Amino acid sequence: MTLTAEDVDPLALERQVCFALAATNRAVLALYRPLLEPLGLTHPKYLVMLVLWDHQKISPSTSLSVKKIASTLQMDSATLSPMLKRLESLGLISRARNATDERSTDVTLTDKGLALRERALEIPEKVVARLGMSLAELERVHEVLTRLNAAAVRGGALQS
């Protein structure tokens, strides 16, 4: 028996992209949790550190504004600020008012934050191993999710 468009319930949970993404997000983040705990990081803090480590490779002697970190992570600055305070209390970053624009706060990695990158290098490989999927398959998933995110942004997803 072949299903027709009329036979498919458009509100069936298993057909919802939002459900597939939400369930996958919870499951994948649960894989990260025990890997990040020894580093003293939660997944959101890990993402912030990834942004800072990337920036440090490109421009080692410059800081990054809170606004730029928030933009890169597609996150609200107000949500990011408490996380940055916690990273600072862990000694991984320092925050300072921008000298030319005191409304802006700049973030810099500390030596401890830079050193943590070495320990974090094992995280991606361990995640891939725990997922049990090929690197090529995960790269295709990443590509599709990146396109989906761009489409959602174009559709107004991040407009306030």
N, CA, C and O of each residue as an XYZ file, in Angstrom:
640
protein
N       0.837     -1.184      0.000
C       0.000      0.000      0.000
C       0.888      1.257      0.000
O       1.819      1.364      0.798
N       0.601      2.168     -0.869
C       1.357      3.408     -0.984
C       0.607      4.521     -0.273
O      -0.598      4.692     -0.457
N       1.344      5.287      0.553
C       0.730      6.417      1.245
C       0.640      7.606      0.300
O       1.555      7.880     -0.476
N      -0.467      8.290      0.385
C      -0.645      9.521     -0.394
C      -0.480     10.706      0.545
O      -0.425     10.537      1.763
N      -0.403     11.887     -0.015
C      -0.264     13.109      0.789
C      -1.417     13.244      1.778
O      -1.234     13.766      2.878
N      -2.594     12.780      1.395
C      -3.757     12.876      2.280
C      -3.653     11.916      3.467
O      -4.268     12.150      4.507
N      -2.877     10.835      3.316
C      -2.727      9.845      4.379
C      -1.725     10.270      5.456
O      -1.715      9.707      6.551
N      -0.894     11.247      5.152
C       0.163     11.668      6.060
C      -0.348     12.811      6.935
O      -0.796     13.842      6.434
N      -0.273     12.610      8.239
C      -0.708     13.647      9.183
C       0.400     14.686      9.320
O       1.482     14.357      9.806
N       0.162     15.937      8.904
C       1.218     16.952      8.982
C       1.578     17.326     10.419
O       2.593     17.984     10.648
N       0.766     16.919     11.381
C       1.060     17.220     12.781
C       1.572     16.011     13.551
O       1.668     16.057     14.778
N       1.898     14.943     12.858
C       2.463     13.772     13.534
C       3.826     14.138     14.106
O       4.671     14.698     13.408
N       4.033     13.821     15.375
C       5.277     14.181     16.060
C       6.511     13.711     15.310
O       7.476     14.461     15.162
N       6.484     12.468     14.833
C       7.661     11.911     14.176
C       7.984     12.594     12.845
O       9.055     12.359     12.286
N       7.089     13.429     12.330
C       7.341     14.151     11.078
C       7.843     15.575     11.310
O       8.138     16.288     10.351
N       7.944     15.995     12.567
C       8.299     17.371     12.884
C       9.818     17.555     12.935
O      10.512     16.865     13.681
N      10.316     18.484     12.142
C      11.739     18.805     12.157
C      12.127     19.324     13.546
O      13.191     18.984     14.063
N      11.266     20.145     14.142
C      11.585     20.718     15.455
C      11.774     19.626     16.512
O      12.648     19.744     17.371
N      10.964     18.568     16.456
C      11.119     17.485     17.422
C      12.417     16.718     17.180
O      13.143     16.404     18.123
N      12.704     16.419     15.915
C      13.939     15.690     15.611
C      15.156     16.478     16.080
O      16.095     15.907     16.635
N      15.139     17.786     15.857
C      16.260     18.625     16.294
C      16.351     18.690     17.812
O      17.443     18.577     18.369
N      15.224     18.869     18.487
C      15.227     18.976     19.952
C      15.700     17.676     20.601
O      16.519     17.702     21.520
N      15.189     16.547     20.129
C      15.582     15.259     20.700
C      17.059     14.974     20.438
O      17.770     14.493     21.320
N      17.512     15.271     19.226
C      18.913     15.063     18.881
C      19.818     15.978     19.691
O      20.878     15.558     20.153
N      19.407     17.211     19.861
C      20.178     18.168     20.660
C      20.378     17.638     22.080
O      21.496     17.645     22.595
N      19.306     17.183     22.706
C      19.421     16.652     24.080
C      20.352     15.448     24.128
O      21.190     15.340     25.024
N      20.203     14.548     23.166
C      21.013     13.323     23.167
C      22.495     13.623     22.929
O      23.358     13.078     23.616
N      22.783     14.478     21.968
C      24.185     14.781     21.659
C      24.828     15.549     22.813
O      25.970     15.272     23.180
N      24.106     16.508     23.386
C      24.667     17.249     24.522
C      24.910     16.332     25.714
O      25.841     16.554     26.488
N      24.082     15.305     25.867
C      24.296     14.336     26.947
C      25.601     13.562     26.733
O      26.231     13.147     27.705
N      26.018     13.360     25.470
C      27.311     12.721     25.189
C      28.473     13.627     25.584
O      29.511     13.158     26.050
N      28.285     14.917     25.392
C      29.345     15.882     25.721
C      29.541     16.041     27.225
O      30.668     16.219     27.689
N      28.458     15.978     27.985
C      28.507     16.308     29.420
C      29.638     15.611     30.173
O      30.431     16.300     30.816
N      29.757     14.280     30.128
C      30.827     13.635     30.905
C      32.228     13.923     30.365
O      33.211     13.791     31.094
N      32.326     14.316     29.097
C      33.623     14.656     28.527
C      34.071     16.055     28.946
O      35.263     16.316     29.108
N      33.104     16.944     29.118
C      33.421     18.327     29.471
C      33.579     18.539     30.973
O      34.293     19.448     31.397
N      32.922     17.710     31.778
C      32.985     17.871     33.238
C      34.415     17.920     33.779
O      34.711     18.785     34.603
N      35.314     17.027     33.351
C      36.684     17.093     33.869
C      37.401     18.405     33.523
O      38.372     18.781     34.181
N      36.916     19.097     32.484
C      37.497     20.381     32.098
C      36.851     21.537     32.871
O      37.289     22.683     32.772
N      35.810     21.221     33.635
C      35.090     22.253     34.378
C      34.170     23.078     33.502
O      33.826     24.211     33.840
N      33.769     22.502     32.365
C      32.939     23.236     31.421
C      31.584     22.584     31.211
O      31.455     21.360     31.217
N      30.590     23.417     31.026
C      29.308     22.966     30.498
C      29.378     23.134     28.979
O      30.315     23.747     28.467
N      28.418     22.607     28.275
C      28.445     22.750     26.824
C      28.393     24.215     26.378
O      29.160     24.591     25.492
N      27.523     25.060     26.950
C      27.548     26.478     26.534
C      28.888     27.157     26.806
O      29.346     27.959     25.992
N      29.519     26.850     27.934
C      30.837     27.433     28.227
C      31.879     26.905     27.235
O      32.779     27.641     26.829
N      31.759     25.656     26.854
C      32.658     25.058     25.861
C      32.549     25.818     24.541
O      33.564     26.106     23.907
N      31.322     26.145     24.122
C      31.133     26.888     22.880
C      31.803     28.260     22.955
O      32.426     28.701     21.989
N      31.677     28.933     24.095
C      32.349     30.222     24.270
C      33.860     30.046     24.154
O      34.533     30.829     23.484
N      34.382     29.024     24.803
C      35.826     28.790     24.740
C      36.257     28.477     23.304
O      37.328     28.911     22.879
N      35.444     27.735     22.552
C      35.783     27.458     21.152
C      35.890     28.743     20.347
O      36.798     28.894     19.530
N      34.959     29.676     20.575
C      35.020     30.971     19.881
C      36.316     31.693     20.239
O      37.004     32.222     19.366
N      36.641     31.710     21.522
C      37.846     32.411     21.971
C      39.114     31.733     21.468
O      40.060     32.418     21.077
N      39.156     30.412     21.470
C      40.320     29.695     20.951
C      40.487     29.955     19.459
O      41.608     30.154     18.989
N      39.384     29.957     18.706
C      39.457     30.256     17.275
C      40.017     31.655     17.044
O      40.892     31.858     16.203
N      39.498     32.615     17.806
C      39.947     34.000     17.667
C      41.430     34.122     18.015
O      42.171     34.844     17.347
N      41.853     33.427     19.044
C      43.245     33.490     19.495
C      44.193     32.979     18.411
O      45.297     33.500     18.257
N      43.767     31.962     17.660
C      44.614     31.441     16.579
C      44.805     32.488     15.481
O      45.885     32.589     14.899
N      43.766     33.260     15.200
C      43.799     34.256     14.134
C      44.478     35.543     14.590
O      45.270     36.141     13.862
N      44.150     35.951     15.811
C      44.631     37.234     16.319
C      45.036     37.094     17.782
O      44.291     37.505     18.671
N      46.205     36.521     18.039
C      46.605     36.166     19.405
C      46.691     37.322     20.398
O      46.535     37.110     21.600
N      46.930     38.515     19.925
C      47.151     39.605     20.873
C      45.927     40.500     21.065
O      46.019     41.537     21.724
N      44.790     40.114     20.502
C      43.608     40.966     20.640
C      42.498     40.262     21.395
O      42.397     39.036     21.406
N      41.669     41.079     22.025
C      40.517     40.551     22.746
C      39.326     40.470     21.790
O      39.406     40.887     20.635
N      38.250     39.938     22.288
C      37.029     39.795     21.502
C      35.901     40.418     22.300
O      35.800     40.192     23.506
N      35.057     41.193     21.655
C      33.963     41.848     22.374
C      32.875     40.838     22.726
O      32.687     39.836     22.036
N      32.172     41.122     23.803
C      31.032     40.286     24.206
C      30.027     40.243     23.062
O      29.457     39.194     22.763
N      29.816     41.382     22.429
C      28.861     41.462     21.317
C      29.260     40.518     20.181
O      28.399     39.859     19.599
N      30.561     40.443     19.859
C      31.036     39.568     18.787
C      30.883     38.097     19.172
O      30.500     37.274     18.341
N      31.179     37.767     20.424
C      31.003     36.377     20.888
C      29.530     35.996     20.789
O      29.198     34.922     20.287
N      28.649     36.870     21.264
C      27.210     36.603     21.222
C      26.730     36.428     19.783
O      25.942     35.530     19.488
N      27.205     37.281     18.902
C      26.822     37.191     17.494
C      27.293     35.875     16.880
O      26.537     35.213     16.169
N      28.518     35.504     17.149
C      29.076     34.264     16.608
C      28.274     33.046     17.074
O      28.038     32.114     16.305
N      27.862     33.068     18.332
C      27.109     31.945     18.901
C      25.603     32.077     18.688
O      24.835     31.227     19.138
N      25.180     33.136     18.005
C      23.760     33.411     17.793
C      23.022     33.398     19.129
O      22.016     32.712     19.307
N      23.556     34.172     20.047
C      23.082     34.198     21.417
C      22.877     35.642     21.839
O      23.544     36.540     21.325
N      21.987     35.868     22.746
C      21.753     37.193     23.293
C      22.876     37.546     24.276
O      23.292     36.705     25.072
N      23.361     38.787     24.217
C      24.433     39.217     25.127
C      24.045     39.058     26.588
O      24.888     38.745     27.429
N      22.773     39.272     26.892
C      22.310     39.145     28.279
C      22.402     37.695     28.768
O      22.624     37.460     29.956
N      22.239     36.755     27.895
C      22.377     35.334     28.242
C      23.849     34.969     28.395
O      24.220     34.155     29.240
N      24.666     35.582     27.569
C      26.093     35.282     27.562
C      26.826     35.847     28.777
O      27.748     35.212     29.290
N      26.434     37.022     29.239
C      27.157     37.703     30.323
C      27.329     36.866     31.587
O      28.441     36.815     32.112
N      26.284     36.203     32.110
C      26.505     35.377     33.308
C      27.484     34.220     33.063
O      28.244     33.838     33.952
N      27.451     33.680     31.859
C      28.379     32.603     31.519
C      29.818     33.112     31.522
O      30.727     32.431     31.994
N      30.011     34.315     30.992
C      31.350     34.909     30.979
C      31.833     35.180     32.404
O      33.017     35.010     32.697
N      30.939     35.594     33.282
C      31.311     35.812     34.685
C      31.808     34.511     35.309
O      32.787     34.503     36.056
N      31.113     33.397     34.989
C      31.523     32.102     35.543
C      32.875     31.661     34.964
O      33.717     31.124     35.685
N      33.075     31.887     33.675
C      34.372     31.548     33.066
C      35.488     32.390     33.667
O      36.610     31.915     33.841
N      35.176     33.637     33.981
C      36.171     34.503     34.619
C      36.468     34.015     36.032
O      37.622     34.026     36.462
N      35.439     33.587     36.753
C      35.668     33.096     38.121
C      36.474     31.795     38.121
O      37.125     31.465     39.112
N      36.428     31.060     37.013
C      37.249     29.849     36.868
C      38.677     30.187     36.461
O      39.540     29.310     36.428
N      38.928     31.460     36.152
C      40.267     31.890     35.763
C      40.606     31.624     34.303
O      41.775     31.662     33.920
N      39.583     31.353     33.482
C      39.829     31.009     32.083
C      39.844     32.226     31.162
O      40.462     32.197     30.098
N      39.170     33.284     31.570
C      39.109     34.508     30.771
C      39.241     35.720     31.679
O      39.114     35.616     32.899
N      39.495     36.854     31.076
C      39.390     38.118     31.800
C      38.487     39.021     30.976
O      38.464     38.952     29.747
N      37.748     39.866     31.675
C      36.850     40.820     31.018
C      37.273     42.226     31.410
O      37.674     42.472     32.548
N      37.181     43.137     30.465
C      37.528     44.532     30.745
C      36.711     45.431     29.825
O      36.395     45.070     28.691
N      36.381     46.595     30.335
C      35.691     47.598     29.515
C      36.610     47.998     28.369
O      37.820     48.139     28.549
N      36.028     48.177     27.203
C      36.779     48.627     26.041
C      37.255     50.048     26.285
O      36.478     50.893     26.730
N      38.518     50.322     26.001
C      39.117     51.631     26.270
C      38.491     52.744     25.438
O      38.406     53.882     25.898
N      38.053     52.434     24.223
C      37.480     53.476     23.367
C      35.964     53.557     23.434
O      35.383     54.574     23.056
N      35.308     52.492     23.914
C      33.848     52.490     24.046
C      33.489     51.773     25.339
O      33.414     50.545     25.374
N      33.269     52.534     26.394
C      33.050     51.922     27.707
C      31.739     51.142     27.796
O      31.516     50.442     28.784
N      30.872     51.243     26.797
C      29.652     50.430     26.774
C      29.966     48.992     26.369
O      29.155     48.089     26.579
N      31.136     48.788     25.792
C      31.531     47.483     25.275
C      32.511     46.797     26.240
O      33.388     47.441     26.816
N      32.346     45.502     26.398
C      33.241     44.708     27.233
C      34.044     43.773     26.341
O      33.498     43.112     25.458
N      35.345     43.728     26.585
C      36.241     42.860     25.830
C      36.618     41.638     26.670
O      36.752     41.718     27.891
N      36.781     40.527     25.992
C      37.109     39.263     26.644
C      38.435     38.756     26.101
O      38.673     38.759     24.893
N      39.290     38.321     27.013
C      40.607     37.793     26.649
C      40.815     36.469     27.367
O      40.428     36.310     28.525
N      41.425     35.529     26.677
C      41.794     34.266     27.318
C      42.951     34.503     28.280
O      43.861     35.277     27.983
N      42.918     33.847     29.417
C      44.054     33.855     30.339
C      44.992     32.716     29.936
O      44.664     31.914     29.062
N      46.144     32.652     30.569
C      47.062     31.532     30.314
C      46.379     30.203     30.630
O      46.563     29.216     29.918
N      45.593     30.189     31.697
C      44.868     28.969     32.077
C      43.838     28.606     30.999
O      43.657     27.431     30.680
N      43.172     29.611     30.445
C      42.205     29.377     29.371
C      42.868     28.860     28.108
O      42.340     27.976     27.434
N      44.023     29.414     27.795
C      44.790     28.933     26.643
C      45.240     27.491     26.851
O      45.155     26.672     25.935
N      45.715     27.184     28.049
C      46.199     25.829     28.355
C      45.072     24.801     28.304
O      45.306     23.640     27.967
N      43.855     25.220     28.635
C      42.717     24.292     28.628
C      42.453     23.751     27.221
O      41.916     22.654     27.064
N      42.826     24.512     26.217
C      42.624     24.064     24.830
C      43.322     22.732     24.578
O      42.776     21.865     23.896
N      44.512     22.566     25.119
C      45.259     21.313     24.928
C      44.459     20.121     25.451
O      44.402     19.071     24.811
N      43.844     20.294     26.616
C      43.033     19.207     27.191
C      41.762     18.985     26.382
O      41.266     17.861     26.305
N      41.230     20.049     25.776
C      39.980     19.959     25.024
C      40.163     19.310     23.646
O      39.186     18.908     23.014
N      41.400     19.209     23.187
C      41.652     18.646     21.857
C      41.100     17.229     21.704
O      40.795     16.808     20.588
N      40.969     16.501     22.788
C      40.469     15.125     22.717
C      38.941     15.043     22.607
O      38.404     13.990     22.266
N      38.255     16.123     22.887
C      36.787     16.092     22.924
C      36.172     15.694     21.575
O      35.378     14.753     21.546
N      36.496     16.357     20.458
C      35.852     15.981     19.192
C      36.023     14.500     18.831
O      35.072     13.847     18.403
N      37.229     13.984     19.004
C      37.486     12.573     18.673
C      36.642     11.640     19.550
O      36.100     10.646     19.067
N      36.537     11.969     20.832
C      35.737     11.134     21.739
C      34.251     11.203     21.396
O      33.541     10.203     21.505
N      33.782     12.367     20.985
C      32.368     12.499     20.594
C      32.099     11.659     19.351
O      31.100     10.943     19.290
N      32.978     11.740     18.370
C      32.822     10.946     17.153
C      32.785      9.458     17.504
O      31.950      8.716     16.987
N      33.684      9.030     18.378
C      33.727      7.615     18.773
C      32.436      7.206     19.475
O      31.901      6.131     19.202
N      31.934      8.038     20.366
C      30.707      7.709     21.095
C      29.496      7.679     20.177
O      28.572      6.898     20.403
N      29.484      8.511     19.151
C      28.367      8.504     18.210
C      28.397      7.272     17.319
O      27.354      6.806     16.861
N      29.596      6.743     17.072
C      29.700      5.538     16.249
C      29.337      5.781     14.789
O      28.924      4.856     14.090
N      29.487      7.004     14.332
C      29.199      7.345     12.939
C      30.518      7.713     12.265
O      31.479      8.114     12.922
N      30.541      7.569     10.949
C      31.769      7.929     10.235
C      31.930      9.443     10.233
O      30.957     10.190     10.335
N      33.167      9.872     10.116
C      33.455     11.298     10.050
C      32.774     11.916      8.833
O      32.263     13.033      8.905
N      32.768     11.191      7.719
C      32.123     11.695      6.500
C      30.621     11.905      6.728
O      30.058     12.905      6.284
N      29.982     10.968      7.416
C      28.547     11.098      7.694
C      28.283     12.295      8.612
O      27.331     13.047      8.401
N      29.128     12.466      9.629
C      28.957     13.601     10.537
C      29.206     14.919      9.820
O      28.550     15.916     10.121
N      30.133     14.943      8.884
C      30.374     16.162      8.102
C      29.159     16.502      7.241
O      28.832     17.677      7.077
N      28.480     15.482      6.685
C      27.261     15.725      5.901
C      26.149     16.258      6.797
O      25.420     17.172      6.410
N      26.017     15.689      7.995
C      25.013     16.173      8.949
C      25.304     17.630      9.293
O      24.395     18.460      9.327
N      26.569     17.937      9.547
C      26.969     19.310      9.868
C      26.593     20.255      8.729
O      26.062     21.341      8.965
N      26.867     19.840      7.502
C      26.548     20.673      6.337
C      25.039     20.939      6.239
O      24.619     22.072      6.005
N      24.244     19.906      6.415
C      22.783     20.062      6.335
C      22.281     20.962      7.474
O      21.443     21.835      7.249
N      22.786     20.751      8.683
C      22.356     21.578      9.812
C      22.777     23.035      9.623
O      22.036     23.946      9.994
N      23.948     23.259      9.057
C      24.405     24.622      8.794
C      23.476     25.293      7.783
O      23.118     26.459      7.950
N      23.087     24.566      6.741
C      22.152     25.113      5.751
C      20.784     25.360      6.379
O      20.141     26.368      6.086
N      20.338     24.454      7.234
C      19.053     24.622      7.915
C      19.080     25.854      8.816
O      18.118     26.622      8.850
N      20.168     26.042      9.539
C      20.304     27.214     10.399
C      20.262     28.503      9.571
O      19.575     29.458      9.932
N      20.999     28.519      8.465
C      21.009     29.709      7.598
C      19.613     29.995      7.051
O      19.208     31.154      6.966
N      18.883     28.962      6.685
C      17.522     29.147      6.184
C      16.609     29.710      7.273
O      15.776     30.576      7.007
N      16.773     29.212      8.503
C      15.957     29.708      9.609
C      16.275     31.173      9.903
O      15.373     31.967     10.169
N      17.556     31.526      9.853
C      17.967     32.920     10.069
C      17.386     33.806      8.970
O      16.860     34.885      9.244
N      17.487     33.337      7.718
C      16.896     34.104      6.614
C      15.393     34.254      6.784
O      14.803     35.251      6.369
N      14.781     33.246      7.404
C      13.340     33.282      7.644
C      12.939     34.141      8.839
O      11.758     34.227      9.178
N      13.920     34.776      9.477
C      13.612     35.695     10.578
C      13.749     35.112     11.958
O      13.264     35.702     12.924
N      14.401     33.963     12.084
C      14.492     33.274     13.366
C      15.137     34.084     14.477
O      14.752     33.941     15.638
N      16.088     34.915     14.162
C      16.826     35.631     15.217
C      16.415     37.091     15.348
O      17.066     37.861     16.055
N      15.353     37.470     14.678
C      14.887     38.855     14.783
C      14.183     39.046     16.118
O      13.422     38.184     16.557
N      14.437     40.170     16.754
C      13.811     40.437     18.043
C      12.601     41.306     17.873
O      11.938     41.639     18.855
